[in-house]
Amino acid sequence: MCLTGHIVHTEHTNNSPPVKGEPMAAFSVELANQRVEEVEGVDAYQQEGPLTTFFAVESQRLVIDSWSTRVASFRTADIVTVRRS
């Protein structure tokens, strides 16, 4: 990774991305048919058209981008709640 400036903060905070070796997040997705799906090993999710997709992101990257791995997708219209577990 090429840095374009100086590192300002060096300590880990709750808002900073996970560092290598830290466990990734897991989410519980409740669907309209009352089924609950557990999605593990992901860092984030976002809406992509009619789908909500969960992604695993490399620890060095701070955003979801073309290098992120899609882990699971659900029709957004079918999702009742998403909870981090």
C-alpha positions, 0 to 999 in steps of 0.5 A: 500500500502506498501512503500519500501522507503522514499517519496521524493516529497510530492507536486502534480505536473502535472506529478504525478498521480491524487489523490483521488477526482480529476477528471479522464481524458477523451479522444476523439478517432477519428476512420477511419469511421469518428466517434468520441468516447468520453471515460470518467472516464479513466486515461490511455490507451495502446496497447494490441495486435490488440486493444488499451484499455483505463483503470481506475486506482485506485488513489493509483496505479501508473501503469496499472496493473492487478488491473486496470479496462478496460473501452473501447477498439478499434481496433488500425488499426481503430484509426486515433487520440486520444486526451485528452479532 
